[in-house]
Amino acid sequence: MISREVLDKRGIYWENRINKFLTETVPENPFVFAGDSLVERFPLIKYFDPRFINRGIGGDHADGLWERRELMALEKKPVALFLMVGINDLLFNYKRHDIPEHQAKFLAYVSEKAPKTKLYLHSICPVKSEATSPQEIQAVNNKLKDLANKTNAEYIDLFSLLADSKGEIWQEFTIDGVHLSESAYDIWAKEIKKVIRLN
């Protein structure tokens, strides 16, 4: 399904997560969260029921989603897919100008394979890092918001909820300047519960 060339390019951690996805039992009509380490570390089971499945991979980039697009459980007809990815592209100067385009390509695939799946597109979260700036993150977020409008996705703005007056992440919301604290995940979960209905 995923070529050896891609697995070698992405690295052993990425491959191990792929192998985990391949062995997981996924319920019908799941809620799928896709993205990087911020998604992977989201303790979905703490906030939601077992229909919520995690397809986050630490260190992944926006184009990595395309290479594992067949592992999003779309055959299970997800109720919704939540996407957050792009901060690694900025922090590690990896195709940093192509984040919206990579997300658009991925979302188009999801819509084709699972047209009834509701799409939710997250902003990139604020960070405290010299590798990017609040201005650059918000410039990308503006493009992602436009993408959400074009793809009939709902945009979830976490940046505004987690950023201080300088546009950097509040200290209480991060453990290292990038990754989120428990209190930040509390806020994120609260936002998710605002936009979905659970039976």
C-alpha positions in Angstrom: 0.0 0.0 0.0 2.8 2.4 1.0 6.0 1.9 -0.9 9.3 1.0 0.8 10.7 4.2 -0.7 8.1 6.3 1.1 8.6 4.5 4.4 12.3 4.9 4.3 12.0 8.6 3.4 9.6 9.2 6.3 11.5 7.3 8.9 11.1 4.5 11.4 8.7 6.4 13.7 6.4 7.2 10.8 6.5 3.5 9.7 5.7 2.2 13.2 2.7 4.4 13.4 1.6 3.2 10.0 1.9 -0.4 11.2 -0.2 0.5 14.2 -2.9 2.0 12.0 -3.0 -1.2 9.9 -3.7 -3.4 12.9 -6.3 -1.2 14.6 -9.9 -2.2 14.7 -11.9 0.8 13.6 -15.7 1.1 14.3 -18.2 2.1 11.6 -18.8 5.8 11.2 -15.8 7.0 13.2 -14.6 10.5 13.9 -11.1 10.6 12.5 -8.3 13.0 13.6 -5.4 13.4 11.2 -2.2 15.3 11.6 1.1 15.5 13.4 2.2 15.2 17.0 -0.3 17.7 18.3 -3.0 15.3 17.0 -1.1 12.2 18.0 -0.8 13.4 21.6 -4.5 14.4 21.8 -5.9 11.9 24.4 -9.2 11.4 22.5 -10.4 8.6 24.8 -10.3 11.1 27.7 -12.8 13.4 26.1 -14.7 11.3 23.7 -16.0 7.8 23.0 -14.3 4.9 21.1 -15.6 6.1 17.8 -12.9 8.8 17.8 -9.7 7.5 16.2 -6.3 9.1 16.1 -4.3 9.2 12.9 -1.6 11.7 14.1 2.1 11.0 13.5 4.7 13.0 15.4 7.0 14.9 13.0 4.7 14.5 10.0 4.4 17.1 7.4 1.4 18.3 5.3 2.5 16.2 2.3 2.8 13.1 4.6 -1.0 12.9 4.8 -1.2 12.3 1.1 1.2 9.4 1.3 -0.9 7.7 4.0 -4.3 8.8 2.6 -5.6 5.2 2.3 -5.2 4.8 6.1 -7.8 7.3 7.2 -10.5 4.7 7.6 -12.6 6.3 4.9 -14.0 2.9 4.0 -15.8 3.0 7.4 -17.7 6.1 6.3 -16.5 8.6 8.9 -19.0 11.0 10.4 -16.2 13.6 10.4 -12.5 14.1 9.7 -10.6 16.7 11.7 -7.3 17.9 10.1 -4.4 19.8 11.8 -1.0 19.8 10.2 1.7 22.2 9.1 3.7 23.4 12.1 6.5 21.0 11.3 6.7 22.4 7.8 7.4 25.8 9.3 9.6 24.7 12.2 11.9 22.6 9.9 11.7 24.7 6.8 10.1 21.9 4.8 8.0 23.0 1.9 6.8 25.8 4.1 5.0 27.7 1.4 3.0 24.6 0.2 1.0 23.8 3.3 -2.4 24.9 2.0 -1.9 23.1 -1.3 -1.0 19.8 0.4 -4.0 20.1 2.7 -6.2 20.9 -0.3 -5.0 17.8 -2.2 -5.7 15.6 0.9 -9.1 17.0 1.5 -10.1 16.6 -2.1 -9.2 12.9 -1.8 -11.3 12.5 1.4 -14.3 14.2 -0.2 -14.0 11.9 -3.2 -13.8 8.7 -1.2 -16.2 9.7 1.6 -18.4 12.4 0.3 -20.7 12.4 3.3 -17.9 12.9 5.8 -18.0 16.4 7.4 -14.6 18.1 7.1 -13.1 20.3 9.9 -9.9 22.2 9.2 -7.9 23.5 12.2 -5.6 26.5 12.3 -2.0 26.0 13.0 -1.4 26.6 16.7 0.9 29.3 18.0 4.3 28.4 19.2 7.3 29.9 20.9 10.1 29.4 18.5 12.7 31.4 16.4 12.0 29.1 13.4 8.8 30.8 12.5 6.8 33.8 13.6 3.2 34.6 14.6 2.9 36.6 11.4 3.9 33.7 9.3 1.6 31.2 11.1 -1.3 33.6 10.8 -0.6 34.1 7.1 -0.8 30.4 6.6 -3.9 30.2 8.7 -5.6 32.9 6.6 -5.0 30.6 3.6 -6.3 27.6 5.5 -9.5 29.6 6.4 -10.0 30.4 2.7 -9.4 26.7 1.9 -12.1 25.7 4.4 -14.5 28.1 2.7 -13.7 26.6 -0.7 -14.1 23.0 0.4 -17.2 23.4 2.5 -15.1 22.5 5.6 -15.6 24.1 9.0 -12.6 26.1 10.2 -11.6 25.8 13.9 -9.4 28.6 15.1 -7.3 27.3 17.9 -4.6 30.0 17.3 -6.7 32.8 18.8 -7.6 30.6 21.8 -4.0 29.7 22.7 -2.0 32.8 21.7 -0.9 35.7 24.0 -0.9 39.4 23.0 2.4 38.8 21.0 0.9 35.9 19.1 3.0 33.3 20.9 1.5 30.4 22.8 0.7 31.1 26.4 3.1 29.3 28.7 0.3 27.4 30.5 -0.8 25.9 27.2 2.6 24.3 26.2 5.1 21.9 27.6 8.0 22.9 25.4 7.0 25.9 23.3 5.4 23.7 20.6 3.5 20.7 22.1 0.3 21.3 24.0 -0.3 21.0 27.7 -3.3 19.3 29.3 -5.1 22.6 29.7 -4.7 23.3 26.0 -6.2 19.9 25.1 -9.1 20.8 27.4 -9.7 23.9 25.3 -9.4 22.0 22.1 -11.8 19.2 23.2 -14.3 21.9 24.3 -14.2 23.4 20.8 -14.7 20.0 19.2 -17.8 19.4 21.4 -19.2 22.8 20.2 -19.2 21.8 16.6 -20.3 18.2 16.6 -23.3 16.3 17.9 -22.8 13.0 19.6 -25.6 10.5 19.7 
